[in-house]
């Protein structure tokens, strides 16, 4: 979320317009994993199963 704000501030563009960032380092107690995307002009956070696969899910490399 912080990187989205930084990226938007620097470029005026949003991340995750065509894909979703899979936040694999975080887990819910039911083993669901959050993902972040833009949809309908809003930044959304949703959950999927840890074993889920879909064309729109992508992992983002975290800068050191």
Secondary structure as the mmCIF struct_conf table of DSSP 4:
data_model
#
loop_
_struct_conf.conf_type_id
_struct_conf.id
_struct_conf.beg_label_comp_id
_struct_conf.beg_label_asym_id
_struct_conf.beg_label_seq_id
_struct_conf.end_label_comp_id
_struct_conf.end_label_asym_id
_struct_conf.end_label_seq_id
HELX_RH_AL_P HELX_RH_AL_P1 UNK A 2 UNK A 11
BEND BEND1 UNK A 12 UNK A 12
BEND BEND2 UNK A 15 UNK A 15
BEND BEND3 UNK A 17 UNK A 19
STRN STRN1 UNK A 20 UNK A 22
TURN_TY1_P TURN_TY1_P1 UNK A 24 UNK A 25
TURN_TY1_P TURN_TY1_P2 UNK A 29 UNK A 30
BEND BEND4 UNK A 31 UNK A 31
STRN STRN2 UNK A 32 UNK A 39
TURN_TY1_P TURN_TY1_P3 UNK A 40 UNK A 41
STRN STRN3 UNK A 42 UNK A 49
TURN_TY1_P TURN_TY1_P4 UNK A 50 UNK A 51
TURN_TY1_P TURN_TY1_P5 UNK A 55 UNK A 56
STRN STRN4 UNK A 57 UNK A 58
HELX_LH_PP_P HELX_LH_PP_P1 UNK A 61 UNK A 63
#
